[in-house]
Amino acid sequence: MNTLQIIFLILLAAKTAASFALDALNRKETVRNADTVPVAFRDTIDEPTYRKSVAYTLRKIDFGYIETFFGAAVTLVLVIALLPALYDFAGTLFGLTGELSGWARIWRESAVLVLISSLIGLLDLPFDWYENFRIEAQFGFNKSTQKLWVTDKIKGLILGCVIGLPLLWAIIAFYYAFPQTWWIWAQVLFVGFQLLMLVIFPKLILPLFNKLSPLPEGELRDTLTALAERCGFIAKKIEIIDGSKRSGHSNAYFTGFGKWRRIVLFDTLVEQLSPKEIEAVLAHEIGHSKCGHITKRLVVSSLIGLAMLGFIGWLLGQKEFFAAFGFEFVPGLMLVPAFLLLSQIAPLVTFWISPLSAHFSRKHEYEADAFAKEATGTPETLISALHKLHEKNLSNLTPHPLYSAFFYSHPTLAEREKALRNETR
């Protein structure tokens, strides 16, 4: 075993151990608070619902142990032994072993990467099925059928190929056309692609999975329209999405930008909250836009993406790296192996900076909550909405602080309520 493999094993073991430890801490904290509803929530959540939320949390944590162990085992096998074999197999299948150049090679390299990524993704299907049709169904959340679940996966696979192949083709084409600066052009492409998806996703892709209907005239529409006008938030449409055909969970969001912006409400959300509470939830979402969070996140993700691609550009010349993991080093032809290896190794490093990312995400949530409070003139409607959403979604009300620091992109309910009431967080 070589030095790079040992470093990889240390990183994998550290991340796996930390994940198990954080889950254990969260489980212990949940059990410690399981007997009675926390004082702060006794007015809105009854004992049976609280006990059910505790059981739901513990069920997910226990299942998470299995997922973590399996994921670590898959990563170990792929990186230490299997990725070179998969690359050789796919390369033979698509004719990469012969003398190829030009467009033919670019298309085939793209196809190799898509095929291997899809094969690896298939390993997650049993866990996704079990989570939906056993855990989520047990607690009344899963509304999907087996047929719909399979159909969704097939559509997702087809879309992944239709979208992924041209995108990868362009990146690999940049690599061959501009060997020194390809990573810059690739990131420009990624940013443009993200902006394009904001426009075409609700129009072309989302309707393949869900039905979108205009929000009917009435009190709710009038309330939300008045809010948008009051906040200077121009939206082309306010629509209802039939999220209830898959899940009992609820949500609201806006998509697109400029004249293509539209507000989307889950039908479950409309059923669970009053018009004023939905107004507060939407004001929170508008707050993200008005506070510039969307732009900031796009800029930060673009800079991180540029740094990652720049690192890959440097890595392509490191023969020892590829040799350490069983790949034959062929100058100028290592982009796909680099993507395959880093897709497995990079998460072992980024895991340790996830608290920093979560910190800034939670900061944005506080700012959006403050915006909603100002836009609606009171913190009470948003607090009421958050209590109801946590109750309906059986959210964990007492997560361990260290666990939430790693995995929660939103503050806990207690933290958000304190901030909205101008109390100490």
Secondary structure, DSSP 8 states (H G I E B T S, - for coil): --HHHHHHHHHHHHHHHHHHHHHHHHHHHHHHT-SS--GGGTTT--HHHHHHHHHHHHHHHHHHHHHHHHHHHHHHHIIIIIHHHHHHHHHHHTTTTS---HHHHHHHHHHHHHHHHHHHHHTTHHHHHHIIIIIIHHTT-B---HHHHHHHHHHHHHHHHHHHHHHHHHHHHHHHH-TTTHHHHHHHHHHHHHHHHHHHIIIIIGGGT--EEE--SSHHHHHHHHHHHHTT---SEEEEE-GGGTBS---EEEES-GGG-EEEEEHHHHHHS-HHHHHHHHHHHHHHHHTTHHHHHHHHHHHHHHHHHHHHHHHTT-HHHHHHTT----TT--HHHHHHHHHHHHHHHHGGGHHHHHHHHHHHHHHHHHHHHHHHT-SHHHHHHHHHHHHHTT--SS--HHHHHHH-SS--HHHHHHHHTT---
